[in-house]
């Protein structure tokens, strides 16, 4: 959530960017409750000081009747004020949590995803001397995906992934891990992008829990829309919807030493989403599933390096795609589409010949200290001062979607798939 001091100083600006993000907020009521809680805190502090003074004055002696009476009055007054403060604090926090993060100055203002900006297009869409098929037609012919039996066992939007497609997924995971744990690879990107002062510290591979507590999910501001999440019946536990939900919350209520920053993690998780409201969309194949595997990047670091870290994440995404020879475009997301907790957001969309259009495969989210204010994740500087950490998260690869891209861009007339060289070496053959 946002710093209340920032909201006090920029009330009109907060109202404007909240409207641009499509968020319904009440800044005036939030500030009124803020003022009320501060007044209550002031009154409570005065009474507590008086109570302490009475206790000091009576130390070692029997208190006078007047002191006893006043002590009882203070106790009663505090009980009323503290109850009122608790109610006010709860209402204040509820409204404060609804206020979105402030977008960076370069985020396009827009009220729908149609106002996102295509910043760059890289590579030429694949051309074939035959009618291009979509991934589902090829996978069905090759026996790589079994949705019919998965529906029998688990319901719609689940699938059995089989045979060469499993080998391909394992190869992609290996491909990503090799690059993100390679200091030279990261150093090269940092130099190429001119990200001065940024560490070339490798990512730590992490297999995180697949469940997350309600409190942590809410603190990450990723619980909403809750109707798109899977909750464990009878417990305050949810199936996570992406690895960053359980990576970003990993250091909640902790202080990280500056010398240990940035903390960079590459999480692999099988993730779960209900895809509520998307009935009829992408029902064929594995583009939009209730269960999917994903490699996600997460970092916790200092305020002055966080934006550069965001740019590094995008550079990593682009380098990984270019290493597979996949054509893509870079999307600068507008205010409406970046999301409530984001200060900036970029998507990468890969060309899918079977669909004849670009589809989203990657997103990169710059969060500033919006999440860590509620998580209470802090950094102790070399001089001993303590401040909130900043977070970034970004897709390394959504495995299902990148396999779709590889299948459709590498397809042959006889339903085989030519693999990018980087993956062919890991699978052990050029064609599957």
TORKOL-4160 file (C-alpha; in steps of 0.2 Angstrom, whole numbers, padded with zeros to 4 digits, m for minus):
432
<pt num="1" X="0000" Y="0000" Z="0000"/>
<pt num="2" X="0005" Y="0018" Z="m0002"/>
<pt num="3" X="0014" Y="0029" Z="0011"/>
<pt num="4" X="0000" Y="0039" Z="0020"/>
<pt num="5" X="0012" Y="0054" Z="0020"/>
<pt num="6" X="0013" Y="0053" Z="0001"/>
<pt num="7" X="m0006" Y="0053" Z="0000"/>
<pt num="8" X="m0007" Y="0068" Z="0012"/>
<pt num="9" X="0005" Y="0078" Z="0001"/>
<pt num="10" X="m0003" Y="0073" Z="m0016"/>
<pt num="11" X="m0021" Y="0070" Z="m0013"/>
<pt num="12" X="m0027" Y="0077" Z="m0030"/>
<pt num="13" X="m0013" Y="0067" Z="m0039"/>
<pt num="14" X="m0019" Y="0051" Z="m0030"/>
<pt num="15" X="m0037" Y="0054" Z="m0035"/>
<pt num="16" X="m0031" Y="0056" Z="m0053"/>
<pt num="17" X="m0020" Y="0041" Z="m0055"/>
<pt num="18" X="m0033" Y="0030" Z="m0046"/>
<pt num="19" X="m0046" Y="0035" Z="m0059"/>
<pt num="20" X="m0034" Y="0031" Z="m0073"/>
<pt num="21" X="m0031" Y="0014" Z="m0065"/>
<pt num="22" X="m0050" Y="0011" Z="m0064"/>
<pt num="23" X="m0049" Y="0010" Z="m0045"/>
<pt num="24" X="m0064" Y="0017" Z="m0035"/>
<pt num="25" X="m0056" Y="0025" Z="m0020"/>
<pt num="26" X="m0061" Y="0038" Z="m0007"/>
<pt num="27" X="m0046" Y="0049" Z="m0004"/>
<pt num="28" X="m0055" Y="0062" Z="0006"/>
<pt num="29" X="m0063" Y="0049" Z="0018"/>
<pt num="30" X="m0046" Y="0040" Z="0020"/>
<pt num="31" X="m0038" Y="0057" Z="0025"/>
<pt num="32" X="m0052" Y="0061" Z="0037"/>
<pt num="33" X="m0050" Y="0044" Z="0045"/>
<pt num="34" X="m0031" Y="0047" Z="0046"/>
<pt num="35" X="m0034" Y="0063" Z="0055"/>
<pt num="36" X="m0046" Y="0056" Z="0067"/>
<pt num="37" X="m0034" Y="0041" Z="0071"/>
<pt num="38" X="m0020" Y="0054" Z="0074"/>
<pt num="39" X="m0031" Y="0064" Z="0086"/>
<pt num="40" X="m0036" Y="0048" Z="0095"/>
<pt num="41" X="m0018" Y="0043" Z="0097"/>
<pt num="42" X="m0014" Y="0060" Z="0104"/>
<pt num="43" X="m0028" Y="0059" Z="0117"/>
<pt num="44" X="m0022" Y="0042" Z="0122"/>
<pt num="45" X="m0004" Y="0047" Z="0124"/>
<pt num="46" X="m0009" Y="0061" Z="0135"/>
<pt num="47" X="m0019" Y="0050" Z="0146"/>
<pt num="48" X="m0005" Y="0037" Z="0147"/>
<pt num="49" X="0007" Y="0050" Z="0152"/>
<pt num="50" X="m0004" Y="0056" Z="0166"/>
<pt num="51" X="m0007" Y="0038" Z="0171"/>
<pt num="52" X="0012" Y="0035" Z="0172"/>
<pt num="53" X="0014" Y="0052" Z="0181"/>
<pt num="54" X="0001" Y="0046" Z="0194"/>
<pt num="55" X="0010" Y="0030" Z="0196"/>
<pt num="56" X="0027" Y="0038" Z="0199"/>
<pt num="57" X="0020" Y="0051" Z="0211"/>
<pt num="58" X="0013" Y="0037" Z="0222"/>
<pt num="59" X="0028" Y="0026" Z="0221"/>
<pt num="60" X="0032" Y="0018" Z="0238"/>
<pt num="61" X="0017" Y="0027" Z="0246"/>
<pt num="62" X="m0001" Y="0023" Z="0247"/>
<pt num="63" X="m0010" Y="0033" Z="0234"/>
<pt num="64" X="m0023" Y="0046" Z="0239"/>
<pt num="65" X="m0041" Y="0044" Z="0236"/>
<pt num="66" X="m0040" Y="0058" Z="0223"/>
<pt num="67" X="m0026" Y="0048" Z="0214"/>
<pt num="68" X="m0036" Y="0032" Z="0215"/>
<pt num="69" X="m0052" Y="0041" Z="0208"/>
<pt num="70" X="m0042" Y="0049" Z="0194"/>
<pt num="71" X="m0033" Y="0032" Z="0190"/>
<pt num="72" X="m0050" Y="0024" Z="0188"/>
<pt num="73" X="m0056" Y="0039" Z="0177"/>
<pt num="74" X="m0041" Y="0037" Z="0166"/>
<pt num="75" X="m0043" Y="0018" Z="0164"/>
<pt num="76" X="m0062" Y="0021" Z="0159"/>
<pt num="77" X="m0057" Y="0035" Z="0147"/>
<pt num="78" X="m0043" Y="0024" Z="0139"/>
<pt num="79" X="m0055" Y="0010" Z="0136"/>
<pt num="80" X="m0067" Y="0020" Z="0127"/>
<pt num="81" X="m0053" Y="0029" Z="0116"/>
<pt num="82" X="m0044" Y="0013" Z="0113"/>
<pt num="83" X="m0059" Y="0005" Z="0106"/>
<pt num="84" X="m0063" Y="0020" Z="0096"/>
<pt num="85" X="m0046" Y="0020" Z="0089"/>
<pt num="86" X="m0046" Y="0001" Z="0085"/>
<pt num="87" X="m0062" Y="0004" Z="0075"/>
<pt num="88" X="m0055" Y="0020" Z="0066"/>
<pt num="89" X="m0039" Y="0011" Z="0062"/>
<pt num="90" X="m0048" Y="m0004" Z="0054"/>
<pt num="91" X="m0059" Y="0008" Z="0043"/>
<pt num="92" X="m0044" Y="0018" Z="0039"/>
<pt num="93" X="m0033" Y="0003" Z="0034"/>
<pt num="94" X="m0048" Y="m0004" Z="0023"/>
<pt num="95" X="m0048" Y="0012" Z="0013"/>
<pt num="96" X="m0029" Y="0014" Z="0012"/>
<pt num="97" X="m0028" Y="m0004" Z="0005"/>
<pt num="98" X="m0039" Y="0001" Z="m0009"/>
<pt num="99" X="m0028" Y="0015" Z="m0016"/>
<pt num="100" X="m0017" Y="0009" Z="m0030"/>
<pt num="101" X="0002" Y="0011" Z="m0032"/>
<pt num="102" X="0007" Y="0027" Z="m0041"/>
<pt num="103" X="0012" Y="0024" Z="m0059"/>
<pt num="104" X="0029" Y="0030" Z="m0066"/>
<pt num="105" X="0029" Y="0045" Z="m0077"/>
<pt num="106" X="0031" Y="0035" Z="m0093"/>
<pt num="107" X="0016" Y="0024" Z="m0091"/>
<pt num="108" X="0004" Y="0028" Z="m0104"/>
<pt num="109" X="m0013" Y="0035" Z="m0098"/>
<pt num="110" X="m0027" Y="0024" Z="m0104"/>
<pt num="111" X="m0044" Y="0017" Z="m0098"/>
<pt num="112" X="m0043" Y="0000" Z="m0106"/>
<pt num="113" X="m0030" Y="m0012" Z="m0112"/>
<pt num="114" X="m0034" Y="m0006" Z="m0130"/>
<pt num="115" X="m0023" Y="0009" Z="m0125"/>
<pt num="116" X="m0008" Y="m0001" Z="m0122"/>
<pt num="117" X="0007" Y="0004" Z="m0133"/>
<pt num="118" X="0017" Y="m0007" Z="m0145"/>
<pt num="119" X="0034" Y="m0001" Z="m0140"/>
<pt num="120" X="0044" Y="m0012" Z="m0152"/>
<pt num="121" X="0043" Y="m0028" Z="m0163"/>
<pt num="122" X="0057" Y="m0040" Z="m0164"/>
<pt num="123" X="0059" Y="m0053" Z="m0178"/>
<pt num="124" X="0048" Y="m0058" Z="m0193"/>
<pt num="125" X="0033" Y="m0069" Z="m0191"/>
<pt num="126" X="0036" Y="m0087" Z="m0197"/>
<pt num="127" X="0030" Y="m0090" Z="m0215"/>
<pt num="128" X="0026" Y="m0108" Z="m0221"/>
<pt num="129" X="0022" Y="m0115" Z="m0238"/>
<pt num="130" X="0007" Y="m0124" Z="m0230"/>
<pt num="131" X="m0008" Y="m0119" Z="m0220"/>
<pt num="132" X="m0001" Y="m0116" Z="m0202"/>
<pt num="133" X="m0009" Y="m0126" Z="m0189"/>
<pt num="134" X="m0012" Y="m0121" Z="m0171"/>
<pt num="135" X="m0003" Y="m0131" Z="m0157"/>
<pt num="136" X="m0018" Y="m0141" Z="m0152"/>
<pt num="137" X="m0020" Y="m0148" Z="m0169"/>
<pt num="138" X="m0002" Y="m0154" Z="m0169"/>
<pt num="139" X="m0002" Y="m0160" Z="m0151"/>
<pt num="140" X="m0018" Y="m0170" Z="m0154"/>
<pt num="141" X="m0011" Y="m0178" Z="m0169"/>
<pt num="142" X="0005" Y="m0183" Z="m0160"/>
<pt num="143" X="m0003" Y="m0188" Z="m0143"/>
<pt num="144" X="0006" Y="m0175" Z="m0133"/>
<pt num="145" X="m0010" Y="m0168" Z="m0124"/>
<pt num="146" X="m0024" Y="m0178" Z="m0117"/>
<pt num="147" X="m0038" Y="m0166" Z="m0112"/>
<pt num="148" X="m0052" Y="m0178" Z="m0113"/>
<pt num="149" X="m0046" Y="m0190" Z="m0100"/>
<pt num="150" X="m0041" Y="m0175" Z="m0089"/>
<pt num="151" X="m0058" Y="m0169" Z="m0090"/>
<pt num="152" X="m0065" Y="m0185" Z="m0084"/>
<pt num="153" X="m0052" Y="m0185" Z="m0069"/>
<pt num="154" X="m0051" Y="m0167" Z="m0064"/>
<pt num="155" X="m0064" Y="m0157" Z="m0075"/>
<pt num="156" X="m0062" Y="m0144" Z="m0089"/>
<pt num="157" X="m0046" Y="m0134" Z="m0092"/>
<pt num="158" X="m0035" Y="m0148" Z="m0086"/>
<pt num="159" X="m0023" Y="m0158" Z="m0097"/>
<pt num="160" X="m0012" Y="m0173" Z="m0096"/>
<pt num="161" X="0005" Y="m0167" Z="m0104"/>
<pt num="162" X="0014" Y="m0182" Z="m0112"/>
<pt num="163" X="0029" Y="m0189" Z="m0122"/>
<pt num="164" X="0040" Y="m0177" Z="m0131"/>
<pt num="165" X="0031" Y="m0162" Z="m0124"/>
<pt num="166" X="0037" Y="m0167" Z="m0106"/>
<pt num="167" X="0054" Y="m0168" Z="m0113"/>
<pt num="168" X="0052" Y="m0151" Z="m0120"/>
<pt num="169" X="0046" Y="m0143" Z="m0104"/>
<pt num="170" X="0061" Y="m0150" Z="m0095"/>
<pt num="171" X="0073" Y="m0143" Z="m0108"/>
<pt num="172" X="0065" Y="m0126" Z="m0106"/>
<pt num="173" X="0067" Y="m0126" Z="m0087"/>
<pt num="174" X="0085" Y="m0131" Z="m0089"/>
<pt num="175" X="0088" Y="m0118" Z="m0102"/>
<pt num="176" X="0081" Y="m0104" Z="m0091"/>
<pt num="177" X="0090" Y="m0110" Z="m0075"/>
<pt num="178" X="0107" Y="m0111" Z="m0085"/>
<pt num="179" X="0105" Y="m0093" Z="m0090"/>
<pt num="180" X="0099" Y="m0085" Z="m0074"/>
<pt num="181" X="0112" Y="m0094" Z="m0063"/>
<pt num="182" X="0126" Y="m0088" Z="m0075"/>
<pt num="183" X="0134" Y="m0072" Z="m0069"/>
<pt num="184" X="0142" Y="m0069" Z="m0086"/>
<pt num="185" X="0125" Y="m0069" Z="m0094"/>
<pt num="186" X="0118" Y="m0056" Z="m0082"/>
<pt num="187" X="0134" Y="m0046" Z="m0082"/>
<pt num="188" X="0133" Y="m0045" Z="m0101"/>
<pt num="189" X="0114" Y="m0039" Z="m0101"/>
<pt num="190" X="0118" Y="m0026" Z="m0087"/>
<pt num="191" X="0132" Y="m0019" Z="m0098"/>
<pt num="192" X="0122" Y="m0020" Z="m0114"/>
<pt num="193" X="0107" Y="m0010" Z="m0106"/>
<pt num="194" X="0119" Y="0002" Z="m0097"/>
<pt num="195" X="0112" Y="m0002" Z="m0080"/>
<pt num="196" X="0126" Y="0005" Z="m0070"/>
<pt num="197" X="0128" Y="0000" Z="m0052"/>
<pt num="198" X="0117" Y="m0015" Z="m0054"/>
<pt num="199" X="0124" Y="m0031" Z="m0047"/>
<pt num="200" X="0127" Y="m0046" Z="m0058"/>
<pt num="201" X="0122" Y="m0058" Z="m0044"/>
<pt num="202" X="0115" Y="m0074" Z="m0050"/>
<pt num="203" X="0097" Y="m0080" Z="m0047"/>
<pt num="204" X="0094" Y="m0093" Z="m0034"/>
<pt num="205" X="0083" Y="m0107" Z="m0040"/>
<pt num="206" X="0068" Y="m0110" Z="m0028"/>
<pt num="207" X="0054" Y="m0123" Z="m0027"/>
<pt num="208" X="0042" Y="m0114" Z="m0016"/>
<pt num="209" X="0026" Y="m0119" Z="m0007"/>
<pt num="210" X="0011" Y="m0121" Z="m0018"/>
<pt num="211" X="0000" Y="m0114" Z="m0005"/>
<pt num="212" X="m0001" Y="m0097" Z="0004"/>
<pt num="213" X="m0010" Y="m0090" Z="0019"/>
<pt num="214" X="m0024" Y="m0077" Z="0017"/>
<pt num="215" X="m0014" Y="m0065" Z="0027"/>
<pt num="216" X="0001" Y="m0066" Z="0015"/>
<pt num="217" X="m0009" Y="m0067" Z="m0001"/>
<pt num="218" X="m0018" Y="m0051" Z="0005"/>
<pt num="219" X="m0002" Y="m0042" Z="0010"/>
<pt num="220" X="0005" Y="m0046" Z="m0008"/>
<pt num="221" X="m0011" Y="m0038" Z="m0015"/>
<pt num="222" X="m0013" Y="m0053" Z="m0026"/>
<pt num="223" X="m0028" Y="m0061" Z="m0018"/>
<pt num="224" X="m0040" Y="m0051" Z="m0028"/>
<pt num="225" X="m0050" Y="m0055" Z="m0039"/>
<pt num="226" X="m0053" Y="m0069" Z="m0026"/>
<pt num="227" X="m0066" Y="m0077" Z="m0037"/>
<pt num="228" X="m0051" Y="m0082" Z="m0048"/>
<pt num="229" X="m0042" Y="m0091" Z="m0034"/>
<pt num="230" X="m0043" Y="m0108" Z="m0027"/>
<pt num="231" X="m0046" Y="m0108" Z="m0008"/>
<pt num="232" X="m0044" Y="m0123" Z="0003"/>
<pt num="233" X="m0060" Y="m0127" Z="0011"/>
<pt num="234" X="m0061" Y="m0124" Z="0030"/>
<pt num="235" X="m0044" Y="m0116" Z="0031"/>
<pt num="236" X="m0036" Y="m0099" Z="0028"/>
<pt num="237" X="m0025" Y="m0106" Z="0014"/>
<pt num="238" X="m0025" Y="m0104" Z="m0005"/>
<pt num="239" X="m0017" Y="m0112" Z="m0020"/>
<pt num="240" X="m0005" Y="m0099" Z="m0026"/>
<pt num="241" X="m0008" Y="m0092" Z="m0044"/>
<pt num="242" X="0010" Y="m0088" Z="m0048"/>
<pt num="243" X="0027" Y="m0091" Z="m0039"/>
<pt num="244" X="0029" Y="m0073" Z="m0035"/>
<pt num="245" X="0015" Y="m0074" Z="m0023"/>
<pt num="246" X="0025" Y="m0085" Z="m0012"/>
<pt num="247" X="0042" Y="m0078" Z="m0016"/>
<pt num="248" X="0038" Y="m0060" Z="m0013"/>
<pt num="249" X="0031" Y="m0064" Z="0004"/>
<pt num="250" X="0045" Y="m0076" Z="0009"/>
<pt num="251" X="0054" Y="m0062" Z="0019"/>
<pt num="252" X="0039" Y="m0054" Z="0027"/>
<pt num="253" X="0042" Y="m0047" Z="0045"/>
<pt num="254" X="0061" Y="m0048" Z="0041"/>
<pt num="255" X="0076" Y="m0036" Z="0040"/>
<pt num="256" X="0088" Y="m0040" Z="0026"/>
<pt num="257" X="0105" Y="m0033" Z="0027"/>
<pt num="258" X="0110" Y="m0022" Z="0013"/>
<pt num="259" X="0126" Y="m0032" Z="0009"/>
<pt num="260" X="0114" Y="m0047" Z="0004"/>
<pt num="261" X="0104" Y="m0037" Z="m0008"/>
<pt num="262" X="0098" Y="m0039" Z="m0021"/>
<pt num="263" X="0089" Y="m0056" Z="m0016"/>
<pt num="264" X="0086" Y="m0063" Z="m0033"/>
<pt num="265" X="0075" Y="m0079" Z="m0035"/>
<pt num="266" X="0069" Y="m0090" Z="m0049"/>
<pt num="267" X="0054" Y="m0100" Z="m0043"/>
<pt num="268" X="0046" Y="m0115" Z="m0052"/>
<pt num="269" X="0028" Y="m0118" Z="m0047"/>
<pt num="270" X="0013" Y="m0127" Z="m0053"/>
<pt num="271" X="0001" Y="m0113" Z="m0052"/>
<pt num="272" X="m0018" Y="m0113" Z="m0051"/>
<pt num="273" X="m0032" Y="m0100" Z="m0057"/>
<pt num="274" X="m0050" Y="m0102" Z="m0060"/>
<pt num="275" X="m0050" Y="m0091" Z="m0075"/>
<pt num="276" X="m0066" Y="m0084" Z="m0069"/>
<pt num="277" X="m0076" Y="m0075" Z="m0082"/>
<pt num="278" X="m0066" Y="m0082" Z="m0097"/>
<pt num="279" X="m0078" Y="m0095" Z="m0102"/>
<pt num="280" X="m0077" Y="m0099" Z="m0120"/>
<pt num="281" X="m0059" Y="m0091" Z="m0122"/>
<pt num="282" X="m0045" Y="m0101" Z="m0128"/>
<pt num="283" X="m0054" Y="m0118" Z="m0124"/>
<pt num="284" X="m0044" Y="m0128" Z="m0137"/>
<pt num="285" X="m0027" Y="m0133" Z="m0131"/>
<pt num="286" X="m0017" Y="m0127" Z="m0116"/>
<pt num="287" X="m0016" Y="m0108" Z="m0118"/>
<pt num="288" X="m0028" Y="m0104" Z="m0104"/>
<pt num="289" X="m0028" Y="m0118" Z="m0090"/>
<pt num="290" X="m0034" Y="m0120" Z="m0072"/>
<pt num="291" X="m0017" Y="m0128" Z="m0069"/>
<pt num="292" X="0000" Y="m0123" Z="m0077"/>
<pt num="293" X="0018" Y="m0123" Z="m0074"/>
<pt num="294" X="0028" Y="m0107" Z="m0073"/>
<pt num="295" X="0046" Y="m0100" Z="m0070"/>
<pt num="296" X="0045" Y="m0083" Z="m0061"/>
<pt num="297" X="0058" Y="m0071" Z="m0057"/>
<pt num="298" X="0057" Y="m0061" Z="m0040"/>
<pt num="299" X="0069" Y="m0049" Z="m0032"/>
<pt num="300" X="0070" Y="m0039" Z="m0016"/>
<pt num="301" X="0082" Y="m0024" Z="m0016"/>
<pt num="302" X="0085" Y="m0006" Z="m0012"/>
<pt num="303" X="0075" Y="0009" Z="m0018"/>
<pt num="304" X="0088" Y="0016" Z="m0029"/>
<pt num="305" X="0091" Y="0000" Z="m0039"/>
<pt num="306" X="0073" Y="m0006" Z="m0041"/>
<pt num="307" X="0069" Y="0002" Z="m0057"/>
<pt num="308" X="0085" Y="m0004" Z="m0065"/>
<pt num="309" X="0081" Y="m0021" Z="m0059"/>
<pt num="310" X="0064" Y="m0020" Z="m0068"/>
<pt num="311" X="0073" Y="m0016" Z="m0084"/>
<pt num="312" X="0085" Y="m0030" Z="m0081"/>
<pt num="313" X="0070" Y="m0042" Z="m0080"/>
<pt num="314" X="0064" Y="m0036" Z="m0096"/>
<pt num="315" X="0081" Y="m0038" Z="m0104"/>
<pt num="316" X="0082" Y="m0056" Z="m0098"/>
<pt num="317" X="0065" Y="m0060" Z="m0105"/>
<pt num="318" X="0069" Y="m0053" Z="m0122"/>
<pt num="319" X="0086" Y="m0062" Z="m0122"/>
<pt num="320" X="0078" Y="m0079" Z="m0118"/>
<pt num="321" X="0065" Y="m0077" Z="m0132"/>
<pt num="322" X="0078" Y="m0071" Z="m0144"/>
<pt num="323" X="0089" Y="m0086" Z="m0139"/>
<pt num="324" X="0075" Y="m0097" Z="m0145"/>
<pt num="325" X="0072" Y="m0087" Z="m0161"/>
<pt num="326" X="0054" Y="m0083" Z="m0157"/>
<pt num="327" X="0047" Y="m0066" Z="m0165"/>
<pt num="328" X="0039" Y="m0055" Z="m0152"/>
<pt num="329" X="0033" Y="m0038" Z="m0148"/>
<pt num="330" X="0035" Y="m0027" Z="m0132"/>
<pt num="331" X="0020" Y="m0019" Z="m0125"/>
<pt num="332" X="0020" Y="m0004" Z="m0113"/>
<pt num="333" X="0005" Y="m0006" Z="m0103"/>
<pt num="334" X="m0006" Y="0008" Z="m0099"/>
<pt num="335" X="m0012" Y="0014" Z="m0082"/>
<pt num="336" X="m0028" Y="0004" Z="m0083"/>
<pt num="337" X="m0019" Y="m0012" Z="m0087"/>
<pt num="338" X="m0003" Y="m0012" Z="m0076"/>
<pt num="339" X="m0013" Y="m0018" Z="m0061"/>
<pt num="340" X="m0017" Y="m0010" Z="m0044"/>
<pt num="341" X="0000" Y="m0013" Z="m0035"/>
<pt num="342" X="0011" Y="m0010" Z="m0050"/>
<pt num="343" X="0020" Y="0006" Z="m0053"/>
<pt num="344" X="0025" Y="0000" Z="m0071"/>
<pt num="345" X="0021" Y="m0015" Z="m0082"/>
<pt num="346" X="0028" Y="m0022" Z="m0098"/>
<pt num="347" X="0021" Y="m0037" Z="m0108"/>
<pt num="348" X="0030" Y="m0047" Z="m0121"/>
<pt num="349" X="0019" Y="m0055" Z="m0134"/>
<pt num="350" X="0025" Y="m0069" Z="m0145"/>
<pt num="351" X="0019" Y="m0072" Z="m0163"/>
<pt num="352" X="0008" Y="m0088" Z="m0164"/>
<pt num="353" X="0006" Y="m0093" Z="m0183"/>
<pt num="354" X="m0008" Y="m0105" Z="m0179"/>
<pt num="355" X="m0018" Y="m0090" Z="m0172"/>
<pt num="356" X="m0011" Y="m0078" Z="m0184"/>
<pt num="357" X="m0008" Y="m0065" Z="m0170"/>
<pt num="358" X="0003" Y="m0060" Z="m0155"/>
<pt num="359" X="m0002" Y="m0067" Z="m0138"/>
<pt num="360" X="0005" Y="m0063" Z="m0121"/>
<pt num="361" X="0018" Y="m0074" Z="m0114"/>
<pt num="362" X="0028" Y="m0063" Z="m0102"/>
<pt num="363" X="0024" Y="m0049" Z="m0090"/>
<pt num="364" X="0036" Y="m0038" Z="m0079"/>
<pt num="365" X="0030" Y="m0029" Z="m0064"/>
<pt num="366" X="0038" Y="m0015" Z="m0055"/>
<pt num="367" X="0031" Y="m0014" Z="m0038"/>
<pt num="368" X="0042" Y="m0001" Z="m0028"/>
<pt num="369" X="0038" Y="m0003" Z="m0009"/>
<pt num="370" X="0020" Y="m0005" Z="m0011"/>
<pt num="371" X="0020" Y="m0024" Z="m0006"/>
<pt num="372" X="0033" Y="m0022" Z="0007"/>
<pt num="373" X="0024" Y="m0009" Z="0017"/>
<pt num="374" X="0011" Y="m0022" Z="0022"/>
<pt num="375" X="0023" Y="m0037" Z="0022"/>
<pt num="376" X="0035" Y="m0027" Z="0033"/>
<pt num="377" X="0050" Y="m0032" Z="0023"/>
<pt num="378" X="0064" Y="m0020" Z="0027"/>
<pt num="379" X="0083" Y="m0017" Z="0023"/>
<pt num="380" X="0096" Y="m0012" Z="0035"/>
<pt num="381" X="0108" Y="0000" Z="0027"/>
<pt num="382" X="0127" Y="0000" Z="0030"/>
<pt num="383" X="0124" Y="0015" Z="0041"/>
<pt num="384" X="0112" Y="0006" Z="0052"/>
<pt num="385" X="0096" Y="0015" Z="0045"/>
<pt num="386" X="0081" Y="0004" Z="0041"/>
<pt num="387" X="0070" Y="0006" Z="0026"/>
<pt num="388" X="0057" Y="m0004" Z="0016"/>
<pt num="389" X="0063" Y="m0016" Z="0003"/>
<pt num="390" X="0057" Y="m0014" Z="m0015"/>
<pt num="391" X="0051" Y="m0029" Z="m0025"/>
<pt num="392" X="0050" Y="m0034" Z="m0044"/>
<pt num="393" X="0043" Y="m0049" Z="m0052"/>
<pt num="394" X="0042" Y="m0055" Z="m0070"/>
<pt num="395" X="0039" Y="m0071" Z="m0080"/>
<pt num="396" X="0054" Y="m0081" Z="m0085"/>
<pt num="397" X="0043" Y="m0093" Z="m0095"/>
<pt num="398" X="0025" Y="m0098" Z="m0093"/>
<pt num="399" X="0029" Y="m0116" Z="m0099"/>
<pt num="400" X="0013" Y="m0120" Z="m0107"/>
<pt num="401" X="0012" Y="m0104" Z="m0118"/>
<pt num="402" X="0031" Y="m0105" Z="m0123"/>
<pt num="403" X="0028" Y="m0123" Z="m0128"/>
<pt num="404" X="0014" Y="m0117" Z="m0139"/>
<pt num="405" X="0025" Y="m0104" Z="m0147"/>
<pt num="406" X="0038" Y="m0117" Z="m0150"/>
<pt num="407" X="0026" Y="m0129" Z="m0158"/>
<pt num="408" X="0017" Y="m0117" Z="m0169"/>
<pt num="409" X="0033" Y="m0108" Z="m0175"/>
<pt num="410" X="0043" Y="m0124" Z="m0178"/>
<pt num="411" X="0029" Y="m0134" Z="m0186"/>
<pt num="412" X="0032" Y="m0144" Z="m0202"/>
<pt num="413" X="0019" Y="m0150" Z="m0214"/>
<pt num="414" X="0019" Y="m0167" Z="m0207"/>
<pt num="415" X="0015" Y="m0162" Z="m0189"/>
<pt num="416" X="0033" Y="m0162" Z="m0183"/>
<pt num="417" X="0041" Y="m0148" Z="m0174"/>
<pt num="418" X="0059" Y="m0141" Z="m0177"/>
<pt num="419" X="0066" Y="m0136" Z="m0160"/>
<pt num="420" X="0077" Y="m0120" Z="m0158"/>
<pt num="421" X="0095" Y="m0125" Z="m0157"/>
<pt num="422" X="0097" Y="m0121" Z="m0138"/>
<pt num="423" X="0083" Y="m0133" Z="m0134"/>
<pt num="424" X="0088" Y="m0146" Z="m0147"/>
<pt num="425" X="0104" Y="m0148" Z="m0138"/>
<pt num="426" X="0095" Y="m0151" Z="m0121"/>
<pt num="427" X="0081" Y="m0163" Z="m0128"/>
<pt num="428" X="0094" Y="m0173" Z="m0138"/>
<pt num="429" X="0087" Y="m0171" Z="m0156"/>
<pt num="430" X="0082" Y="m0157" Z="m0168"/>
<pt num="431" X="0064" Y="m0163" Z="m0172"/>
<pt num="432" X="0051" Y="m0170" Z="m0160"/>
